[in-house]
Amino acid sequence: MTTNLLDFDLHGLQAFCESLGEKRFRAQQLFRWIHQKGESDFDRMTDLAVGFRHKLKQHAFVRGLETISAHTSSDGTIKWLFSVGHGDAVETVYIPESDRGTLCVSSQAGCAVGCRFCSTGHQGFSRNLTSAEITAQLWMAEHLLRQQLGRTDRVISNVVMMGMGEPLQNYAALIPALKTMLDDHGYGLSRRRVTVSTSGVVPMMDRLGQDCPVALAVSLHAPMDALRDVLVPLNVKYPLVELMQASLRYLDHAPRDFITFEYCMLSGVNDQPEHAQLLIDLIARSGPGGQGLSCKLNLIPFNPFPASGLVRSSADAVQRFAQQLQKAGLVTTVRKTRGDDIDAACGQLAGDVVDRTKLAQRKANQRVIPLQLTPS
């Protein structure tokens, strides 16, 4: 059986090379060929011994994902649809800015969390991606962009695990991929520039802080349990008090001195002044000694899709909400919507997934529950 070398971080590749009877340092050379140069043909890896290359051809390969489609937005955002086999496809998005290039990477085919405002969640869940399938999104995007832009230097400076899926529910595959992104022999990304977004898988937040502390973004979206139970069903298992305590613990390991809280603005649902005040109170009481949790609030304009039954908050409502938070001393930004003309904006990634959890069918059979919940 042959192995896709994109599955390995450097430590894993060292063990693989040893299994072939090679010295561990050979793995560094091979790792650089694959990730820094984007090479998949062992015969072109000219500083590897001929015997080693022969073994690699017998036991290994380097293969990315099949590209089904690529779309470019009017603002320069690029969205790829990649096949991961058996009827499943995932989306990956590149967002160019003047001072950075950000890649939004998927971790699962579909998502089992089922947030009300997320198009991916309404698709249901098929399976976890492998480490190779996660890493391949960066490997392909980086080297495709270098070819298109005629560059030899690094194009992608930031990675956000904010694509399809809940990354911390695919922890075993996530960690090798993150370590490859961070490794100086790989992509050499800073821990501050690699972000994992989670809807609040509390035990795995603690493990991430120990195993591979990168920047953390927590999908909050509601300031009280009654509302968050409906918007983010995982809250029933890990309620706000546990989530905020886990966020505080993560700060001990985080590469930044704050946690980012994502808050999708939904008209009449979570965007009223009383919601803002409850959010202020939640953060204030969540820090050590009631001193407040060090954080940044990122307000996200909702990107509507028909199945959600939800409406985007008006620009005025978002600004009033932001000003109320800022007046209370909370660092608050409003996310600029990018790629919405190609359905590449936050919450719009939907790919093409075989729903093995029958979530879409179950949602269709559910009675619609109004979300006009009042704070309590």
SENU-315961 format. One record per residue (C-alpha): residue number from 1; residue in one letter; chain; y, x, z negated. Coordinates in nm, 2 decimals, always signed. Example, Ala and Ser with C-alpha at 12.3 -4.5 7.8 and 13.67 -1.06 7.14 Angstrom:
! SENU-315961
1; a; A; -0.45; +1.23; -0.78
2; s; A; -0.11; +1.37; -0.71
***
This chain:
! SENU-315961
1; m; A; +0.00; +0.00; +0.00
2; t; A; +0.35; +0.13; +0.09
3; t; A; +0.66; +0.09; -0.13
4; n; A; +1.02; +0.01; -0.05
5; l; A; +1.22; +0.30; -0.20
6; l; A; +1.52; +0.07; -0.25
7; d; A; +1.32; -0.07; -0.55
8; f; A; +1.37; +0.25; -0.75
9; d; A; +1.66; +0.38; -0.95
10; l; A; +1.66; +0.76; -0.97
11; h; A; +1.42; +0.77; -1.27
12; g; A; +1.18; +0.54; -1.09
13; l; A; +1.20; +0.75; -0.77
14; q; A; +1.13; +1.07; -0.97
15; a; A; +0.81; +0.91; -1.11
16; f; A; +0.72; +0.80; -0.76
17; c; A; +0.77; +1.15; -0.62
18; e; A; +0.56; +1.30; -0.90
19; s; A; +0.28; +1.05; -0.81
20; l; A; +0.28; +1.21; -0.47
21; g; A; +0.24; +1.56; -0.62
22; e; A; +0.61; +1.65; -0.56
23; k; A; +0.86; +1.80; -0.80
24; r; A; +1.11; +1.57; -0.97
25; f; A; +1.41; +1.74; -0.80
26; r; A; +1.29; +1.62; -0.47
27; a; A; +1.38; +1.27; -0.58
28; q; A; +1.75; +1.36; -0.60
29; q; A; +1.75; +1.48; -0.24
30; l; A; +1.57; +1.17; -0.13
31; f; A; +1.80; +0.94; -0.33
32; r; A; +2.11; +1.09; -0.18
33; w; A; +1.97; +1.05; +0.18
34; i; A; +1.90; +0.69; +0.12
35; h; A; +2.21; +0.58; -0.08
36; q; A; +2.48; +0.82; +0.01
37; k; A; +2.40; +0.86; +0.38
38; g; A; +2.22; +0.53; +0.44
39; e; A; +1.93; +0.69; +0.61
40; s; A; +1.60; +0.51; +0.64
41; d; A; +1.41; +0.74; +0.88
42; f; A; +1.23; +1.01; +0.69
43; d; A; +1.22; +1.24; +0.99
44; r; A; +1.60; +1.26; +0.98
45; m; A; +1.60; +1.38; +0.62
46; t; A; +1.60; +1.74; +0.74
47; d; A; +1.62; +1.93; +0.41
48; l; A; +1.30; +1.77; +0.29
49; a; A; +0.98; +1.97; +0.34
50; v; A; +0.77; +1.85; +0.64
51; g; A; +0.47; +1.79; +0.41
52; f; A; +0.68; +1.57; +0.18
53; r; A; +0.81; +1.37; +0.47
54; h; A; +0.46; +1.32; +0.59
55; k; A; +0.36; +1.18; +0.25
56; l; A; +0.66; +0.95; +0.25
57; k; A; +0.57; +0.81; +0.59
58; q; A; +0.22; +0.74; +0.45
59; h; A; +0.32; +0.58; +0.12
60; a; A; +0.68; +0.45; +0.15
61; f; A; +0.95; +0.30; +0.36
62; v; A; +1.33; +0.22; +0.33
63; r; A; +1.41; -0.13; +0.45
64; g; A; +1.71; -0.36; +0.40
65; l; A; +1.73; -0.73; +0.46
66; e; A; +1.72; -0.92; +0.78
67; t; A; +2.07; -1.04; +0.87
68; i; A; +2.07; -1.40; +0.97
69; s; A; +2.45; -1.43; +1.02
70; a; A; +2.78; -1.27; +0.94
71; h; A; +3.11; -1.45; +0.93
72; t; A; +3.46; -1.30; +0.88
73; s; A; +3.74; -1.50; +0.72
74; s; A; +4.10; -1.51; +0.83
75; d; A; +4.18; -1.30; +0.52
76; g; A; +3.93; -1.03; +0.61
77; t; A; +3.65; -1.15; +0.37
78; i; A; +3.30; -1.10; +0.52
79; k; A; +3.00; -1.32; +0.43
80; w; A; +2.65; -1.22; +0.52
81; l; A; +2.35; -1.45; +0.51
82; f; A; +2.04; -1.23; +0.44
83; s; A; +1.68; -1.35; +0.47
84; v; A; +1.46; -1.27; +0.18
85; g; A; +1.15; -1.42; +0.34
86; h; A; +0.94; -1.74; +0.30
87; g; A; +1.23; -1.97; +0.39
88; d; A; +1.48; -1.82; +0.14
89; a; A; +1.82; -1.67; +0.23
90; v; A; +2.09; -1.53; +0.01
91; e; A; +2.46; -1.47; +0.06
92; t; A; +2.66; -1.15; +0.00
93; v; A; +3.04; -1.13; +0.03
94; y; A; +3.27; -0.84; +0.09
95; i; A; +3.64; -0.88; -0.03
96; p; A; +3.88; -0.62; +0.10
97; e; A; +4.20; -0.55; -0.09
98; s; A; +4.47; -0.28; -0.06
99; d; A; +4.34; -0.09; -0.35
100; r; A; +3.97; -0.17; -0.36
101; g; A; +3.67; -0.31; -0.17
102; t; A; +3.46; -0.56; -0.38
103; l; A; +3.11; -0.67; -0.30
104; c; A; +2.98; -0.99; -0.45
105; v; A; +2.60; -0.96; -0.49
106; s; A; +2.33; -1.22; -0.54
107; s; A; +2.05; -1.18; -0.79
108; q; A; +1.83; -1.49; -0.72
109; a; A; +1.74; -1.72; -0.44
110; g; A; +1.91; -2.03; -0.58
111; c; A; +1.98; -2.07; -0.95
112; a; A; +1.81; -2.25; -1.23
113; v; A; +2.11; -2.30; -1.45
114; g; A; +2.25; -2.59; -1.25
115; c; A; +2.63; -2.58; -1.34
116; r; A; +2.80; -2.89; -1.22
117; f; A; +3.08; -2.71; -1.03
118; c; A; +2.86; -2.45; -0.85
119; s; A; +2.72; -2.51; -0.50
120; t; A; +2.43; -2.27; -0.57
121; g; A; +2.33; -2.46; -0.88
122; h; A; +2.30; -2.78; -0.68
123; q; A; +2.05; -2.61; -0.45
124; g; A; +1.79; -2.55; -0.72
125; f; A; +1.59; -2.24; -0.76
126; s; A; +1.32; -2.06; -0.56
127; r; A; +1.27; -1.71; -0.70
128; n; A; +1.41; -1.39; -0.85
129; l; A; +1.51; -1.12; -0.61
130; t; A; +1.34; -0.78; -0.64
131; s; A; +1.54; -0.47; -0.73
132; a; A; +1.51; -0.37; -0.36
133; e; A; +1.66; -0.70; -0.25
134; i; A; +1.95; -0.67; -0.49
135; t; A; +2.02; -0.30; -0.40
136; a; A; +1.97; -0.37; -0.03
137; q; A; +2.28; -0.59; -0.03
138; l; A; +2.50; -0.30; -0.13
139; w; A; +2.31; -0.05; +0.08
140; m; A; +2.35; -0.26; +0.39
141; a; A; +2.71; -0.37; +0.33
142; e; A; +2.83; -0.02; +0.25
143; h; A; +2.68; +0.15; +0.56
144; l; A; +2.76; -0.14; +0.80
145; l; A; +3.12; -0.13; +0.69
146; r; A; +3.14; +0.25; +0.73
147; q; A; +3.01; +0.21; +1.09
148; q; A; +3.25; -0.07; +1.16
149; l; A; +3.55; +0.10; +1.01
150; g; A; +3.47; +0.45; +1.14
151; r; A; +3.47; +0.59; +0.79
152; t; A; +3.25; +0.84; +0.61
153; d; A; +3.40; +0.79; +0.26
154; r; A; +3.29; +0.51; +0.03
155; v; A; +3.42; +0.16; +0.13
156; i; A; +3.29; -0.05; -0.16
157; s; A; +3.45; +0.05; -0.49
158; n; A; +3.36; -0.25; -0.70
159; v; A; +3.05; -0.46; -0.73
160; v; A; +3.04; -0.80; -0.90
161; m; A; +2.71; -0.97; -0.98
162; m; A; +2.86; -1.31; -0.91
163; g; A; +2.67; -1.42; -0.61
164; m; A; +2.38; -1.66; -0.61
165; g; A; +2.18; -1.68; -0.93
166; e; A; +2.21; -1.59; -1.30
167; p; A; +2.17; -1.21; -1.32
168; l; A; +2.05; -1.20; -1.68
169; q; A; +1.76; -1.44; -1.60
170; n; A; +1.64; -1.16; -1.36
171; y; A; +1.69; -0.88; -1.60
172; a; A; +1.39; -0.66; -1.51
173; a; A; +1.51; -0.63; -1.15
174; l; A; +1.88; -0.62; -1.23
175; i; A; +1.87; -0.30; -1.44
176; p; A; +1.73; -0.06; -1.18
177; a; A; +1.98; -0.20; -0.93
178; l; A; +2.27; -0.15; -1.16
179; k; A; +2.16; +0.21; -1.25
180; t; A; +2.14; +0.29; -0.87
181; m; A; +2.50; +0.16; -0.83
182; l; A; +2.62; +0.38; -1.12
183; d; A; +2.42; +0.70; -1.04
184; d; A; +2.63; +0.99; -0.91
185; h; A; +2.35; +1.06; -0.66
186; g; A; +2.36; +0.70; -0.54
187; y; A; +2.69; +0.51; -0.52
188; g; A; +2.87; +0.67; -0.81
189; l; A; +3.05; +0.35; -0.92
190; s; A; +3.23; +0.34; -1.25
191; r; A; +3.09; +0.12; -1.52
192; r; A; +3.43; -0.04; -1.54
193; r; A; +3.40; -0.14; -1.17
194; v; A; +3.05; -0.30; -1.19
195; t; A; +3.06; -0.65; -1.34
196; v; A; +2.78; -0.87; -1.45
197; s; A; +2.87; -1.24; -1.47
198; t; A; +2.66; -1.46; -1.70
199; s; A; +2.66; -1.83; -1.79
200; g; A; +2.56; -1.72; -2.14
201; v; A; +2.20; -1.59; -2.17
202; v; A; +2.27; -1.46; -2.52
203; p; A; +1.96; -1.24; -2.59
204; m; A; +2.00; -1.06; -2.26
205; m; A; +2.37; -1.00; -2.32
206; d; A; +2.27; -0.80; -2.62
207; r; A; +2.00; -0.61; -2.42
208; l; A; +2.25; -0.53; -2.14
209; g; A; +2.49; -0.38; -2.40
210; q; A; +2.21; -0.15; -2.51
211; d; A; +2.05; -0.07; -2.17
212; c; A; +2.33; -0.06; -1.92
213; p; A; +2.67; -0.15; -2.05
214; v; A; +2.89; -0.25; -1.75
215; a; A; +3.19; -0.49; -1.75
216; l; A; +3.09; -0.84; -1.85
217; a; A; +3.23; -1.17; -1.73
218; v; A; +3.12; -1.48; -1.92
219; s; A; +3.14; -1.82; -1.74
220; l; A; +3.30; -2.03; -2.01
221; h; A; +3.46; -2.33; -1.83
222; a; A; +3.49; -2.55; -2.15
223; p; A; +3.63; -2.50; -2.50
224; m; A; +3.39; -2.73; -2.68
225; d; A; +3.01; -2.78; -2.68
226; a; A; +3.02; -3.15; -2.58
227; l; A; +3.19; -3.07; -2.25
228; r; A; +3.02; -2.74; -2.19
229; d; A; +2.67; -2.90; -2.23
230; v; A; +2.75; -3.11; -1.92
231; l; A; +2.92; -2.84; -1.71
232; v; A; +2.70; -2.55; -1.80
233; p; A; +2.36; -2.69; -1.92
234; l; A; +2.25; -2.35; -2.06
235; n; A; +2.50; -2.43; -2.34
236; v; A; +2.25; -2.67; -2.50
237; k; A; +2.02; -2.36; -2.57
238; y; A; +2.30; -2.11; -2.65
239; p; A; +2.60; -2.31; -2.78
240; l; A; +2.95; -2.17; -2.80
241; v; A; +2.93; -2.02; -3.15
242; e; A; +2.63; -1.81; -3.04
243; l; A; +2.79; -1.72; -2.70
244; m; A; +3.12; -1.60; -2.86
245; q; A; +2.93; -1.40; -3.12
246; a; A; +2.73; -1.23; -2.85
247; s; A; +3.05; -1.16; -2.66
248; l; A; +3.20; -1.00; -2.97
249; r; A; +2.89; -0.78; -3.01
250; y; A; +2.91; -0.67; -2.65
251; l; A; +3.25; -0.53; -2.70
252; d; A; +3.09; -0.25; -2.91
253; h; A; +2.93; -0.12; -2.59
254; a; A; +3.15; -0.24; -2.31
255; p; A; +3.33; +0.01; -2.08
256; r; A; +3.65; -0.20; -2.12
257; d; A; +3.80; -0.31; -2.44
258; f; A; +3.78; -0.68; -2.35
259; i; A; +3.55; -0.95; -2.22
260; t; A; +3.65; -1.16; -1.92
261; f; A; +3.61; -1.53; -1.96
262; e; A; +3.59; -1.73; -1.64
263; y; A; +3.73; -2.08; -1.65
264; c; A; +3.69; -2.31; -1.34
265; m; A; +3.98; -2.56; -1.33
266; l; A; +3.86; -2.92; -1.29
267; s; A; +4.11; -3.20; -1.25
268; g; A; +4.10; -3.43; -1.55
269; v; A; +3.79; -3.27; -1.69
270; n; A; +3.89; -2.94; -1.86
271; d; A; +4.25; -2.88; -1.75
272; q; A; +4.46; -3.07; -2.00
273; p; A; +4.69; -2.93; -2.27
274; e; A; +4.45; -3.03; -2.54
275; h; A; +4.17; -2.83; -2.37
276; a; A; +4.40; -2.52; -2.35
277; q; A; +4.47; -2.55; -2.73
278; l; A; +4.10; -2.58; -2.81
279; l; A; +4.04; -2.27; -2.59
280; i; A; +4.31; -2.08; -2.78
281; d; A; +4.16; -2.19; -3.11
282; l; A; +3.81; -2.09; -3.00
283; i; A; +3.91; -1.74; -2.91
284; a; A; +4.13; -1.70; -3.22
285; r; A; +3.84; -1.78; -3.46
286; s; A; +3.58; -1.58; -3.27
287; g; A; +3.71; -1.23; -3.35
288; p; A; +3.64; -1.02; -3.65
289; g; A; +3.81; -1.17; -3.96
290; g; A; +3.95; -1.45; -3.75
291; q; A; +4.17; -1.20; -3.57
292; g; A; +4.08; -1.32; -3.22
293; l; A; +3.84; -1.19; -2.96
294; s; A; +3.97; -0.93; -2.72
295; c; A; +3.95; -1.09; -2.39
296; k; A; +4.11; -1.18; -2.05
297; l; A; +4.10; -1.54; -1.92
298; n; A; +4.05; -1.57; -1.55
299; l; A; +4.13; -1.92; -1.43
300; i; A; +3.95; -2.02; -1.11
301; p; A; +4.07; -2.29; -0.88
302; f; A; +3.76; -2.51; -0.81
303; n; A; +3.63; -2.50; -0.46
304; p; A; +3.51; -2.85; -0.39
305; f; A; +3.18; -2.95; -0.23
306; p; A; +3.06; -3.31; -0.17
307; a; A; +2.77; -3.31; -0.42
308; s; A; +2.98; -3.21; -0.72
309; g; A; +3.19; -3.53; -0.76
310; l; A; +3.46; -3.30; -0.90
311; v; A; +3.82; -3.24; -0.79
312; r; A; +4.03; -2.92; -0.80
313; s; A; +4.31; -2.91; -1.05
314; s; A; +4.66; -2.92; -0.90
315; a; A; +4.85; -2.59; -0.87
316; d; A; +5.10; -2.73; -1.13
317; a; A; +4.82; -2.81; -1.37
318; v; A; +4.67; -2.46; -1.34
319; q; A; +5.01; -2.30; -1.39
320; r; A; +5.08; -2.52; -1.70
321; f; A; +4.74; -2.43; -1.84
322; a; A; +4.80; -2.06; -1.78
323; q; A; +5.14; -2.06; -1.93
324; q; A; +5.01; -2.23; -2.25
325; l; A; +4.75; -1.96; -2.29
326; q; A; +5.00; -1.68; -2.22
327; k; A; +5.24; -1.83; -2.47
328; a; A; +4.96; -1.80; -2.73
329; g; A; +4.93; -1.43; -2.65
330; l; A; +4.62; -1.45; -2.43
331; v; A; +4.60; -1.23; -2.12
332; t; A; +4.56; -1.48; -1.84
333; t; A; +4.53; -1.46; -1.46
334; v; A; +4.47; -1.71; -1.19
335; r; A; +4.21; -1.60; -0.94
336; k; A; +4.33; -1.58; -0.58
337; t; A; +4.10; -1.78; -0.36
338; r; A; +3.95; -1.57; -0.08
339; g; A; +3.71; -1.66; +0.20
340; d; A; +3.72; -2.03; +0.14
341; d; A; +3.75; -2.10; +0.52
342; i; A; +3.39; -1.95; +0.56
343; d; A; +3.26; -2.10; +0.23
344; a; A; +3.26; -1.75; +0.07
345; a; A; +3.48; -1.84; -0.23
346; c; A; +3.38; -1.86; -0.59
347; g; A; +3.12; -2.13; -0.65
348; q; A; +3.06; -2.19; -0.27
349; l; A; +2.77; -1.96; -0.21
350; a; A; +2.47; -2.17; -0.12
351; g; A; +2.24; -1.96; +0.11
352; d; A; +1.92; -2.14; +0.22
353; v; A; +1.67; -2.19; -0.05
354; v; A; +1.33; -2.35; -0.09
355; d; A; +1.38; -2.55; -0.41
356; r; A; +1.06; -2.48; -0.61
357; t; A; +1.21; -2.65; -0.92
358; k; A; +1.29; -2.98; -0.73
359; l; A; +1.64; -2.97; -0.88
360; a; A; +1.80; -3.13; -0.58
361; q; A; +1.56; -3.42; -0.60
362; r; A; +1.61; -3.46; -0.98
363; k; A; +1.98; -3.46; -0.94
364; a; A; +1.96; -3.73; -0.67
365; n; A; +1.76; -3.95; -0.91
366; q; A; +2.01; -3.90; -1.20
367; r; A; +2.27; -4.16; -1.28
368; v; A; +2.62; -4.00; -1.23
369; i; A; +2.77; -3.93; -1.57
370; p; A; +3.16; -3.94; -1.58
371; l; A; +3.30; -3.61; -1.70
372; q; A; +3.62; -3.76; -1.85
373; l; A; +3.53; -3.62; -2.19
374; t; A; +3.80; -3.59; -2.46
375; p; A; +3.81; -3.29; -2.70
376; s; A; +3.67; -3.35; -3.04
***
